[in-house]
């Protein structure tokens, strides 16, 4: 399914062909500099991370049984249909009618071009108009100033903060369906 398209980008469903991009972005040190999860440092760690990611991809991302899916990926492509990033929704709570959002522009040639803003704006519009979700939230490092500014620009409001592992302070922001 195509969720959005203009002359610059297209936002579509995830496909099995996207696994290489998603894994590459998952272990990219620069893309994940504000995330406390460790990046593989040895061939053994990389191989183990790949196995874990591939299993998660099959069981939780592209599983044909929609009930078992834990992530909803919206793949962002350029005008040539080359994947350049994604917006995802996870930790979906059907009772609270909410989910957590993430975004990565994985192709660094598309940094600071408004792609993340346009993509998130359109994905939120889709979520609020086509699902039962009434709230979308993010949790990001206090040092992730670009994300904090981006989501503030998208009318997300700061609602909480917490410290994880006595080290990492996270800011929680949310947007509620109007």
N, CA, C and O atoms as a DFTB+ gen file, in Angstrom:
712 C
 N C O
     1  1       0.840      -1.185       0.000
     2  2       0.000       0.000       0.000
     3  2       0.883       1.246       0.000
     4  3       1.923       1.286       0.657
     5  1       0.456       2.245      -0.738
     6  2       1.146       3.528      -0.755
     7  2       0.338       4.494       0.108
     8  3      -0.854       4.698      -0.119
     9  1       1.009       5.087       1.107
    10  2       0.349       5.983       2.057
    11  2       0.466       7.448       1.648
    12  3      -0.371       8.277       2.006
    13  1       1.513       7.748       0.899
    14  2       1.744       9.133       0.496
    15  2       2.703       9.121      -0.688
    16  3       3.581       8.263      -0.780
    17  1       2.526      10.076      -1.586
    18  2       3.431      10.197      -2.723
    19  2       3.399      11.618      -3.242
    20  3       2.333      12.213      -3.397
    21  1       4.581      12.160      -3.512
    22  2       4.700      13.430      -4.216
    23  2       5.906      13.312      -5.145
    24  3       6.392      12.204      -5.374
    25  1       6.393      14.414      -5.678
    26  2       7.521      14.354      -6.619
    27  2       8.834      13.974      -5.945
    28  3       9.777      13.553      -6.615
    29  1       8.900      14.120      -4.627
    30  2      10.136      13.907      -3.888
    31  2      10.224      12.532      -3.225
    32  3      11.254      11.863      -3.309
    33  1       9.142      12.112      -2.569
    34  2       9.169      10.861      -1.810
    35  2       7.884      10.056      -2.003
    36  3       6.871      10.543      -2.504
    37  1       7.983       8.811      -1.580
    38  2       6.822       7.931      -1.496
    39  2       6.922       7.239      -0.145
    40  3       8.014       6.892       0.305
    41  1       5.770       7.039       0.503
    42  2       5.715       6.289       1.757
    43  2       4.853       5.068       1.480
    44  3       3.694       5.184       1.083
    45  1       5.445       3.879       1.698
    46  2       4.761       2.637       1.360
    47  2       4.917       1.620       2.479
    48  3       5.660       1.831       3.437
    49  1       4.195       0.504       2.334
    50  2       4.341      -0.605       3.272
    51  2       5.737      -1.198       3.182
    52  3       6.409      -1.094       2.156
    53  1       6.155      -1.814       4.263
    54  2       7.413      -2.551       4.298
    55  2       7.250      -3.817       3.459
    56  3       6.159      -4.378       3.366
    57  1       8.354      -4.258       2.848
    58  2       8.361      -5.522       2.114
    59  2       9.589      -6.317       2.532
    60  3      10.487      -5.785       3.184
    61  1       9.627      -7.570       2.162
    62  2      10.774      -8.410       2.537
    63  2      12.064      -7.871       1.928
    64  3      13.145      -8.118       2.464
    65  1      11.973      -7.148       0.832
    66  2      13.171      -6.571       0.203
    67  2      13.817      -5.471       1.049
    68  3      14.959      -5.090       0.795
    69  1      13.105      -4.963       2.043
    70  2      13.609      -3.857       2.860
    71  2      14.517      -4.304       4.000
    72  3      15.108      -3.460       4.674
    73  1      14.643      -5.602       4.233
    74  2      15.389      -6.081       5.405
    75  2      16.828      -5.585       5.424
    76  3      17.332      -5.215       6.485
    77  1      17.502      -5.568       4.278
    78  2      18.907      -5.129       4.256
    79  2      19.052      -3.681       4.692
    80  3      19.957      -3.342       5.455
    81  1      18.159      -2.827       4.205
    82  2      18.212      -1.413       4.586
    83  2      17.926      -1.240       6.074
    84  3      18.646      -0.528       6.773
    85  1      16.873      -1.895       6.551
    86  2      16.503      -1.757       7.957
    87  2      17.621      -2.256       8.874
    88  3      17.914      -1.634       9.895
    89  1      18.240      -3.375       8.509
    90  2      19.333      -3.879       9.341
    91  2      20.534      -2.937       9.290
    92  3      21.139      -2.643      10.321
    93  1      20.872      -2.473       8.111
    94  2      22.006      -1.556       7.958
    95  2      21.786      -0.290       8.800
    96  3      22.711       0.185       9.459
    97  1      20.577       0.248       8.777
    98  2      20.275       1.445       9.563
    99  2      20.253       1.129      11.055
   100  3      20.577       1.990      11.872
   101  1      19.877      -0.086      11.415
   102  2      19.811      -0.514      12.813
   103  2      21.190      -0.566      13.471
   104  3      21.314      -0.372      14.681
   105  1      22.222      -0.828      12.670
   106  2      23.568      -0.952      13.249
   107  2      24.478       0.224      12.882
   108  3      25.672       0.198      13.180
   109  1      23.929       1.237      12.248
   110  2      24.722       2.408      11.866
   111  2      24.980       3.268      13.102
   112  3      24.051       3.769      13.735
   113  1      26.248       3.425      13.426
   114  2      26.638       4.145      14.645
   115  2      26.159       5.603      14.640
   116  3      25.666       6.095      15.656
   117  1      26.298       6.281      13.522
   118  2      25.885       7.689      13.453
   119  2      24.369       7.840      13.595
   120  3      23.895       8.738      14.292
   121  1      23.608       6.961      12.933
   122  2      22.149       7.042      13.002
   123  2      21.621       6.738      14.394
   124  3      20.539       7.192      14.765
   125  1      22.377       5.976      15.158
   126  2      21.918       5.529      16.480
   127  2      22.706       6.164      17.623
   128  3      22.758       5.611      18.721
   129  1      23.313       7.310      17.374
   130  2      24.176       7.914      18.390
   131  2      23.430       8.343      19.652
   132  3      24.056       8.516      20.698
   133  1      22.109       8.518      19.583
   134  2      21.343       8.909      20.773
   135  2      20.627       7.727      21.420
   136  3      19.894       7.897      22.394
   137  1      20.840       6.542      20.880
   138  2      20.174       5.342      21.380
   139  2      21.142       4.573      22.272
   140  3      22.281       4.329      21.874
   141  1      20.710       4.186      23.478
   142  2      21.632       3.493      24.380
   143  2      21.933       2.047      23.994
   144  3      22.816       1.426      24.586
   145  1      21.213       1.498      23.007
   146  2      21.488       0.106      22.653
   147  2      22.892       0.004      22.050
   148  3      23.305       0.868      21.277
   149  1      23.613      -1.047      22.406
   150  2      24.979      -1.191      21.894
   151  2      24.993      -1.566      20.412
   152  3      24.135      -2.309      19.938
   153  1      25.964      -1.048      19.708
   154  2      26.189      -1.374      18.303
   155  2      27.232      -2.502      18.277
   156  3      28.210      -2.440      19.022
   157  1      27.047      -3.519      17.444
   158  2      28.025      -4.621      17.394
   159  2      29.440      -4.116      17.132
   160  3      29.667      -3.253      16.285
   161  1      30.388      -4.682      17.888
   162  2      31.785      -4.238      17.782
   163  2      32.713      -5.319      17.239
   164  3      33.875      -5.040      16.942
   165  1      32.226      -6.529      17.105
   166  2      33.056      -7.626      16.598
   167  2      32.245      -8.421      15.581
   168  3      31.021      -8.305      15.539
   169  1      32.914      -9.222      14.766
   170  2      32.184     -10.053      13.807
   171  2      31.165     -10.973      14.491
   172  3      30.079     -11.200      13.957
   173  1      31.508     -11.496      15.656
   174  2      30.585     -12.381      16.374
   175  2      29.346     -11.613      16.836
   176  3      28.224     -12.101      16.702
   177  1      29.550     -10.408      17.381
   178  2      28.420      -9.584      17.816
   179  2      27.544      -9.191      16.624
   180  3      26.318      -9.163      16.731
   181  1      28.182      -8.886      15.487
   182  2      27.446      -8.506      14.292
   183  2      26.596      -9.674      13.791
   184  3      25.433      -9.493      13.428
   185  1      27.179     -10.863      13.775
   186  2      26.451     -12.044      13.341
   187  2      25.266     -12.326      14.263
   188  3      24.173     -12.640      13.790
   189  1      25.475     -12.216      15.566
   190  2      24.392     -12.445      16.518
   191  2      23.289     -11.389      16.351
   192  3      22.104     -11.720      16.377
   193  1      23.675     -10.138      16.181
   194  2      22.698      -9.061      15.976
   195  2      21.893      -9.308      14.702
   196  3      20.687      -9.065      14.666
   197  1      22.562      -9.788      13.664
   198  2      21.891     -10.087      12.400
   199  2      20.860     -11.205      12.584
   200  3      19.743     -11.108      12.075
   201  1      21.229     -12.250      13.300
   202  2      20.293     -13.358      13.557
   203  2      19.067     -12.866      14.328
   204  3      17.934     -13.202      13.983
   205  1      19.299     -12.076      15.362
   206  2      18.194     -11.556      16.181
   207  2      17.304     -10.649      15.333
   208  3      16.078     -10.745      15.389
   209  1      17.926      -9.772      14.549
   210  2      17.155      -8.846      13.728
   211  2      16.323      -9.585      12.684
   212  3      15.154      -9.261      12.475
   213  1      16.924     -10.575      12.031
   214  2      16.209     -11.327      10.993
   215  2      14.999     -12.059      11.577
   216  3      13.933     -12.087      10.961
   217  1      15.160     -12.642      12.745
   218  2      14.034     -13.327      13.395
   219  2      12.936     -12.318      13.741
   220  3      11.754     -12.574      13.511
   221  1      13.339     -11.165      14.298
   222  2      12.374     -10.115      14.633
   223  2      11.661      -9.624      13.366
   224  3      10.453      -9.388      13.382
   225  1      12.402      -9.474      12.291
   226  2      11.823      -9.011      11.029
   227  2      10.744      -9.983      10.557
   228  3       9.653      -9.567      10.166
   229  1      11.051     -11.267      10.594
   230  2      10.105     -12.282      10.127
   231  2       8.889     -12.431      11.039
   232  3       7.764     -12.573      10.559
   233  1       9.110     -12.398      12.345
   234  2       8.012     -12.682      13.274
   235  2       7.220     -11.453      13.706
   236  3       6.035     -11.570      14.017
   237  1       7.847     -10.273      13.733
   238  2       7.185      -9.100      14.297
   239  2       6.958      -7.946      13.320
   240  3       6.219      -7.010      13.627
   241  1       7.588      -8.008      12.151
   242  2       7.479      -6.879      11.217
   243  2       6.706      -7.252       9.954
   244  3       5.800      -6.521       9.554
   245  1       7.047      -8.373       9.317
   246  2       6.343      -8.740       8.079
   247  2       5.509     -10.008       8.222
   248  3       5.090     -10.583       7.217
   249  1       5.266     -10.442       9.420
   250  2       4.466     -11.639       9.667
   251  2       3.108     -11.514       8.965
   252  3       2.437     -10.488       9.076
   253  1       2.713     -12.559       8.249
   254  2       1.414     -12.540       7.550
   255  2       0.239     -12.521       8.523
   256  3      -0.861     -12.092       8.175
   257  1       0.485     -12.991       9.744
   258  2      -0.534     -12.947      10.793
   259  2      -0.449     -11.566      11.453
   260  3       0.418     -11.324      12.293
   261  1      -1.350     -10.674      11.069
   262  2      -1.292      -9.280      11.515
   263  2      -1.349      -9.142      13.035
   264  3      -0.824      -8.174      13.584
   265  1      -1.974     -10.088      13.715
   266  2      -2.074     -10.029      15.175
   267  2      -0.696     -10.184      15.818
   268  3      -0.447      -9.624      16.885
   269  1       0.198     -10.937      15.181
   270  2       1.535     -11.168      15.731
   271  2       2.517     -10.042      15.403
   272  3       3.608      -9.983      15.969
   273  1       2.132      -9.162      14.500
   274  2       3.012      -8.035      14.174
   275  2       3.077      -7.076      15.358
   276  3       2.053      -6.719      15.941
   277  1       4.292      -6.665      15.700
   278  2       4.464      -5.717      16.797
   279  2       4.900      -4.344      16.299
   280  3       4.924      -3.373      17.055
   281  1       5.242      -4.280      15.025
   282  2       5.737      -3.044      14.431
   283  2       4.979      -2.780      13.141
   284  3       4.664      -3.703      12.389
   285  1       4.691      -1.519      12.896
   286  2       4.136      -1.096      11.619
   287  2       5.154      -0.157      11.000
   288  3       5.381       0.942      11.506
   289  1       5.772      -0.590       9.900
   290  2       6.779       0.212       9.223
   291  2       6.190       0.906       8.005
   292  3       5.477       0.300       7.204
   293  1       6.503       2.189       7.883
   294  2       6.167       2.995       6.734
   295  2       7.508       3.334       6.073
   296  3       8.254       4.175       6.574
   297  1       7.805       2.692       4.970
   298  2       9.100       2.875       4.298
   299  2       9.050       4.136       3.448
   300  3       8.112       4.352       2.681
   301  1      10.074       4.960       3.598
   302  2      10.199       6.193       2.819
   303  2      11.164       5.902       1.674
   304  3      12.284       5.444       1.899
   305  1      10.727       6.169       0.450
   306  2      11.609       5.992      -0.707
   307  2      11.743       7.323      -1.445
   308  3      10.920       8.225      -1.294
   309  1      12.799       7.418      -2.243
   310  2      12.934       8.596      -3.097
   311  2      12.073       8.397      -4.344
   312  3      11.353       7.404      -4.445
   313  1      12.142       9.325      -5.286
   314  2      11.303       9.256      -6.487
   315  2      11.621       8.051      -7.364
   316  3      10.814       7.685      -8.218
   317  1      12.796       7.421      -7.166
   318  2      13.166       6.209      -7.901
   319  2      12.830       4.935      -7.129
   320  3      13.261       3.848      -7.515
   321  1      12.069       5.056      -6.051
   322  2      11.659       3.945      -5.189
   323  2      12.838       3.303      -4.450
   324  3      12.785       2.126      -4.094
   325  1      13.898       4.079      -4.223
   326  2      15.043       3.611      -3.444
   327  2      14.800       3.962      -1.973
   328  3      14.591       5.132      -1.654
   329  1      14.822       2.969      -1.068
   330  2      14.565       3.259       0.352
   331  2      15.576       4.239       0.941
   332  3      16.788       4.084       0.792
   333  1      15.031       5.261       1.621
   334  2      15.900       6.265       2.241
   335  2      15.633       6.404       3.739
   336  3      16.352       7.123       4.433
   337  1      14.600       5.717       4.242
   338  2      14.306       5.806       5.665
   339  2      12.978       5.171       5.997
   340  3      12.367       4.493       5.170
   341  1      12.541       5.402       7.218
   342  2      11.254       4.863       7.641
   343  2      10.691       5.650       8.811
   344  3      11.404       6.353       9.527
   345  1       9.392       5.506       8.974
   346  2       8.686       5.891      10.185
   347  2       8.083       4.590      10.675
   348  3       7.556       3.820       9.873
   349  1       8.145       4.325      11.971
   350  2       7.496       3.114      12.461
   351  2       6.641       3.410      13.679
   352  3       6.824       4.409      14.375
   353  1       5.712       2.516      13.907
   354  2       4.829       2.578      15.055
   355  2       4.960       1.248      15.776
   356  3       4.871       0.191      15.151
   357  1       5.169       1.290      17.088
   358  2       5.368       0.075      17.871
   359  2       4.835       0.298      19.271
   360  3       4.320       1.373      19.577
   361  1       4.952      -0.707      20.121
   362  2       4.367      -0.643      21.469
   363  2       2.908      -0.184      21.375
   364  3       2.444       0.639      22.164
   365  1       2.216      -0.730      20.407
   366  2       0.833      -0.347      20.164
   367  2      -0.046      -0.938      21.263
   368  3      -0.036      -2.145      21.507
   369  1      -0.798      -0.070      21.914
   370  2      -1.696      -0.474      22.992
   371  2      -3.128      -0.215      22.523
   372  3      -3.583       0.928      22.476
   373  1      -3.824      -1.291      22.179
   374  2      -5.184      -1.152      21.643
   375  2      -6.180      -0.655      22.689
   376  3      -7.182      -0.027      22.346
   377  1      -5.909      -0.934      23.960
   378  2      -6.808      -0.466      25.018
   379  2      -6.649       1.039      25.234
   380  3      -7.631       1.777      25.310
   381  1      -5.382       1.483      25.333
   382  2      -5.124       2.916      25.517
   383  2      -5.209       3.689      24.201
   384  3      -5.177       4.920      24.193
   385  1      -5.316       2.958      23.089
   386  2      -5.399       3.552      21.754
   387  2      -4.215       4.469      21.467
   388  3      -4.377       5.628      21.087
   389  1      -3.007       3.908      21.664
   390  2      -1.793       4.688      21.457
   391  2      -0.662       3.789      20.966
   392  3      -0.737       2.563      21.049
   393  1       0.378       4.424      20.458
   394  2       1.564       3.713      20.029
   395  2       2.758       4.647      20.044
   396  3       2.618       5.868      19.985
   397  1       3.937       4.044      20.123
   398  2       5.183       4.811      20.106
   399  2       5.693       4.905      18.679
   400  3       5.577       3.959      17.900
   401  1       6.254       6.048      18.350
   402  2       6.724       6.305      16.999
   403  2       8.245       6.437      16.980
   404  3       8.865       6.901      17.937
   405  1       8.815       6.017      15.868
   406  2      10.234       6.219      15.621
   407  2      10.418       6.653      14.176
   408  3       9.541       6.448      13.338
   409  1      11.549       7.244      13.899
   410  2      11.857       7.672      12.529
   411  2      13.361       7.611      12.326
   412  3      14.139       7.942      13.221
   413  1      13.749       7.188      11.152
   414  2      15.159       7.257      10.754
   415  2      15.208       7.617       9.275
   416  3      14.544       6.995       8.446
   417  1      15.995       8.616       8.967
   418  2      16.364       8.874       7.583
   419  2      17.732       8.214       7.457
   420  3      18.737       8.747       7.929
   421  1      17.758       7.056       6.820
   422  2      18.965       6.238       6.768
   423  2      19.947       6.676       5.699
   424  3      21.153       6.488       5.853
   425  1      19.457       7.248       4.634
   426  2      20.335       7.721       3.555
   427  2      20.735       9.152       3.891
   428  3      19.925      10.076       3.804
   429  1      21.980       9.317       4.272
   430  2      22.447      10.605       4.786
   431  2      22.394      11.731       3.748
   432  3      22.470      12.905       4.110
   433  1      22.266      11.390       2.485
   434  2      22.120      12.424       1.450
   435  2      20.793      13.170       1.598
   436  3      20.608      14.240       1.018
   437  1      19.874      12.598       2.378
   438  2      18.551      13.195       2.550
   439  2      18.380      13.869       3.911
   440  3      17.273      14.265       4.277
   441  1      19.467      13.995       4.651
   442  2      19.415      14.706       5.929
   443  2      19.096      16.182       5.678
   444  3      19.491      16.756       4.663
   445  1      18.381      16.769       6.614
   446  2      18.102      18.211       6.637
   447  2      17.430      18.717       5.361
   448  3      17.712      19.818       4.888
   449  1      16.540      17.893       4.817
   450  2      15.801      18.285       3.620
   451  2      14.286      18.301       3.874
   452  3      13.498      18.461       2.942
   453  1      13.884      18.132       5.154
   454  2      12.469      18.152       5.483
   455  2      11.753      16.825       5.243
   456  3      10.531      16.751       5.370
   457  1      12.496      15.784       4.901
   458  2      11.895      14.477       4.605
   459  2      11.257      13.879       5.864
   460  3      10.133      13.381       5.807
   461  1      11.960      13.925       6.990
   462  2      11.419      13.359       8.234
   463  2      10.135      14.091       8.618
   464  3       9.140      13.455       8.964
   465  1      10.149      15.410       8.561
   466  2       8.967      16.204       8.906
   467  2       7.775      15.805       8.032
   468  3       6.700      15.493       8.544
   469  1       7.973      15.817       6.722
   470  2       6.897      15.486       5.786
   471  2       6.397      14.057       6.007
   472  3       5.193      13.804       5.969
   473  1       7.321      13.130       6.236
   474  2       6.949      11.724       6.417
   475  2       6.153      11.507       7.697
   476  3       5.109      10.855       7.680
   477  1       6.644      12.050       8.802
   478  2       5.941      11.889      10.077
   479  2       4.561      12.534      10.004
   480  3       3.575      11.950      10.452
   481  1       4.492      13.723       9.446
   482  2       3.213      14.433       9.327
   483  2       2.197      13.579       8.580
   484  3       1.048      13.469       9.010
   485  1       2.601      12.977       7.477
   486  2       1.690      12.168       6.682
   487  2       1.360      10.831       7.335
   488  3       0.234      10.348       7.218
   489  1       2.320      10.233       8.016
   490  2       2.057       8.972       8.714
   491  2       1.090       9.210       9.875
   492  3       0.172       8.417      10.083
   493  1       1.284      10.285      10.626
   494  2       0.361      10.585      11.733
   495  2      -1.042      10.827      11.191
   496  3      -2.022      10.354      11.766
   497  1      -1.139      11.549      10.102
   498  2      -2.443      11.778       9.492
   499  2      -3.094      10.439       9.132
   500  3      -4.281      10.237       9.387
   501  1      -2.325       9.536       8.546
   502  2      -2.861       8.215       8.210
   503  2      -3.302       7.475       9.482
   504  3      -4.405       6.932       9.533
   505  1      -2.452       7.457      10.493
   506  2      -2.762       6.733      11.739
   507  2      -4.038       7.271      12.375
   508  3      -4.920       6.494      12.741
   509  1      -4.145       8.585      12.512
   510  2      -5.316       9.167      13.163
   511  2      -6.597       9.005      12.338
   512  3      -7.689       8.941      12.902
   513  1      -6.473       8.937      11.028
   514  2      -7.661       8.827      10.177
   515  2      -8.054       7.388       9.837
   516  3      -9.171       7.145       9.380
   517  1      -7.146       6.434      10.056
   518  2      -7.415       5.074       9.593
   519  2      -7.221       3.978      10.646
   520  3      -7.378       2.797      10.337
   521  1      -6.888       4.343      11.855
   522  2      -6.740       3.358      12.927
   523  2      -7.484       3.863      14.159
   524  3      -8.011       4.975      14.174
   525  1      -7.515       3.030      15.180
   526  2      -8.160       3.432      16.435
   527  2      -7.241       4.264      17.326
   528  3      -7.684       4.778      18.354
   529  1      -5.972       4.405      16.952
   530  2      -5.029       5.157      17.783
   531  2      -5.446       6.620      17.895
   532  3      -5.751       7.282      16.903
   533  1      -5.447       7.099      19.136
   534  2      -5.789       8.486      19.402
   535  2      -4.592       9.276      19.930
   536  3      -4.661      10.491      20.112
   537  1      -3.487       8.553      20.174
   538  2      -2.282       9.226      20.669
   539  2      -1.055       8.521      20.106
   540  3      -1.009       7.294      20.008
   541  1      -0.068       9.321      19.740
   542  2       1.231       8.837      19.298
   543  2       2.259       9.523      20.172
   544  3       2.164      10.723      20.427
   545  1       3.244       8.763      20.633
   546  2       4.273       9.361      21.477
   547  2       5.663       8.906      21.049
   548  3       5.826       7.912      20.341
   549  1       6.653       9.661      21.498
   550  2       8.054       9.299      21.274
   551  2       8.769       9.307      22.618
   552  3       8.347       9.980      23.558
   553  1       9.833       8.564      22.692
   554  2      10.760       8.598      23.824
   555  2      12.142       8.717      23.212
   556  3      12.569       7.845      22.454
   557  1      12.843       9.796      23.539
   558  2      14.169       9.986      22.963
   559  2      15.108      10.595      23.988
   560  3      14.676      11.188      24.976
   561  1      16.373      10.441      23.742
   562  2      17.405      10.965      24.635
   563  2      17.292      12.480      24.772
   564  3      16.925      13.183      23.831
   565  1      17.614      12.954      25.954
   566  2      17.616      14.397      26.178
   567  2      18.627      15.102      25.279
   568  3      18.521      16.308      25.054
   569  1      19.606      14.359      24.765
   570  2      20.632      14.932      23.899
   571  2      20.254      14.907      22.424
   572  3      20.967      15.463      21.589
   573  1      19.134      14.266      22.101
   574  2      18.705      14.181      20.710
   575  2      17.923      15.448      20.345
   576  3      16.717      15.416      20.097
   577  1      18.644      16.536      20.323
   578  2      18.048      17.848      20.057
   579  2      17.357      17.888      18.685
   580  3      16.264      18.444      18.578
   581  1      17.964      17.314      17.634
   582  2      17.258      17.344      16.342
   583  2      15.873      16.696      16.412
   584  3      14.917      17.238      15.858
   585  1      15.746      15.549      17.080
   586  2      14.437      14.886      17.196
   587  2      13.484      15.701      18.055
   588  3      12.310      15.844      17.714
   589  1      13.974      16.234      19.161
   590  2      13.117      17.040      20.038
   591  2      12.563      18.247      19.293
   592  3      11.383      18.572      19.426
   593  1      13.404      18.908      18.513
   594  2      12.953      20.070      17.731
   595  2      11.973      19.653      16.636
   596  3      10.973      20.330      16.395
   597  1      12.270      18.532      15.977
   598  2      11.402      18.043      14.904
   599  2      10.002      17.744      15.433
   600  3       9.008      18.193      14.862
   601  1       9.928      16.984      16.525
   602  2       8.621      16.611      17.043
   603  2       7.888      17.799      17.672
   604  3       6.658      17.844      17.668
   605  1       8.626      18.740      18.201
   606  2       8.003      19.971      18.706
   607  2       7.379      20.745      17.540
   608  3       6.277      21.282      17.656
   609  1       8.094      20.792      16.425
   610  2       7.586      21.458      15.225
   611  2       6.315      20.770      14.706
   612  3       5.469      21.402      14.075
   613  1       6.198      19.465      14.984
   614  2       5.020      18.690      14.581
   615  2       3.920      18.727      15.649
   616  3       2.981      17.932      15.607
   617  1       4.042      19.655      16.606
   618  2       3.050      19.875      17.674
   619  2       2.973      18.756      18.704
   620  3       1.933      18.555      19.330
   621  1       4.078      18.025      18.882
   622  2       4.148      17.085      20.001
   623  2       4.458      17.905      21.248
   624  3       5.198      18.886      21.186
   625  1       3.892      17.498      22.375
   626  2       4.099      18.190      23.648
   627  2       4.894      17.303      24.591
   628  3       4.675      16.094      24.658
   629  1       5.827      17.921      25.324
   630  2       6.571      17.184      26.361
   631  2       5.619      16.836      27.486
   632  3       4.907      17.696      28.005
   633  1       5.613      15.549      27.861
   634  2       4.694      15.123      28.912
   635  2       5.393      14.408      30.062
   636  3       4.806      14.239      31.131
   637  1       6.649      13.983      29.857
   638  2       7.326      13.230      30.907
   639  2       8.809      13.122      30.577
   640  3       9.257      13.466      29.484
   641  1       9.542      12.638      31.550
   642  2      10.949      12.274      31.358
   643  2      11.283      11.203      32.381
   644  3      10.665      11.123      33.443
   645  1      12.250      10.396      32.052
   646  2      12.677       9.343      32.980
   647  2      14.128       8.982      32.718
   648  3      14.681       9.285      31.661
   649  1      14.727       8.339      33.688
   650  2      16.124       7.913      33.581
   651  2      16.153       6.392      33.522
   652  3      15.522       5.714      34.333
   653  1      16.893       5.869      32.555
   654  2      17.018       4.423      32.363
   655  2      18.444       3.992      32.710
   656  3      19.411       4.637      32.307
   657  1      18.560       2.913      33.448
   658  2      19.864       2.351      33.832
   659  2      20.737       3.359      34.570
   660  3      21.963       3.289      34.487
   661  1      20.129       4.285      35.283
   662  2      20.847       5.322      36.031
   663  2      21.804       6.138      35.161
   664  3      22.738       6.752      35.678
   665  1      21.577       6.149      33.834
   666  2      22.478       6.859      32.931
   667  2      21.760       7.721      31.908
   668  3      22.094       8.890      31.720
   669  1      20.777       7.136      31.253
   670  2      20.182       7.771      30.091
   671  2      18.866       8.448      30.443
   672  3      17.918       7.798      30.886
   673  1      18.819       9.754      30.243
   674  2      17.592      10.507      30.490
   675  2      16.813      10.588      29.181
   676  3      17.336      11.017      28.153
   677  1      15.549      10.166      29.243
   678  2      14.678      10.193      28.088
   679  2      13.587      11.222      28.281
   680  3      13.076      11.426      29.382
   681  1      13.246      11.866      27.176
   682  2      12.137      12.818      27.127
   683  2      10.976      12.119      26.406
   684  3      11.169      11.485      25.369
   685  1       9.784      12.245      26.966
   686  2       8.587      11.670      26.357
   687  2       7.756      12.836      25.810
   688  3       7.461      13.801      26.514
   689  1       7.393      12.713      24.548
   690  2       6.540      13.712      23.895
   691  2       5.369      12.978      23.260
   692  3       5.494      11.823      22.853
   693  1       4.228      13.659      23.179
   694  2       3.064      13.006      22.579
   695  2       2.272      13.980      21.730
   696  3       2.350      15.199      21.879
   697  1       1.509      13.384      20.835
   698  2       0.552      14.130      20.020
   699  2      -0.769      13.385      20.126
   700  3      -0.832      12.173      19.917
   701  1      -1.819      14.122      20.454
   702  2      -3.135      13.532      20.629
   703  2      -4.006      13.931      19.459
   704  3      -3.961      15.068      18.990
   705  1      -4.798      12.983      18.992
   706  2      -5.725      13.224      17.890
   707  2      -6.680      14.343      18.292
   708  3      -7.241      14.327      19.388
   709  1      -6.860      15.313      17.399
   710  2      -7.740      16.446      17.731
   711  2      -9.162      16.173      17.324
   712  3     -10.035      17.017      17.528
